[in-house]
């Protein structure tokens, strides 16, 4: 094949419509002989440990984990992404996504439009890293 692009997809807030758009973009990229290597990441917000003495907070943490795992698995199956390329991380969205993007050496980061402003805030502090952050809606343009 031709070019290969590594893409990190943030699954937080990704909708079924956006996943469908990604499927279409993958087909179009394949037609244009562009190979896409996707990795998925879902970031679970970290809760202060002092709250874990409250039983309801433990239930909330378990709920976050189960929902995140379900979302990650569902999107991974929809896009045929191997489980080894799926990351479930606890922490702050912007710092964890950028850390993983650097580790995986991706060409660009895809995220739902609701997560883009948060990612761009921290991206200003990462000037040495030149990884574009794109909205899922702009995937076809990013592949050009």
WOQUI-V276199 format. One line per field, one symbol per residue. ss: DSSP state (a for helix, b for strand, c for the rest). phi: phi as a letter, one per 20 degrees, with the letter a starting at -180 (. if undefined). psi: psi as a letter, one per 20 degrees, with the letter a starting at -180 (. if undefined). A space follows every 50 residues. Layout:
# WOQUI-V276199
ss=???
phi=???
psi=???
This chain:
# WOQUI-V276199
ss=cccbbbbbbbcccccaaaaaaaaaaaaaaaacccbbbbbbbbbbccccaa aaacaaaaaaaaaaaaaaaaaaaaaaaaccccaaabbbbbccaaaaaaaa aaaacccbbbbcaaaaaaaaaaaccccccccbbbbaaaaaaacc
phi=.efcdecddeegmfefffffffgffffffffemdeddecdccdefedgff efeegffffffffgfffffffffffgffdldgffddddcdqegfffffff fffelefbddbfgfeggfffgfffedffedefdcfgfdggffef
psi=rcqppppopoipjprhghhghggghgghgghjkpppoqqqppppppqphh iiiohhhghgghgggggggggggghgghjlpqhijppoqpbpgghgghgh gggilqhrppqqhhighghhghhhilhhploqpqqhijghhhi.
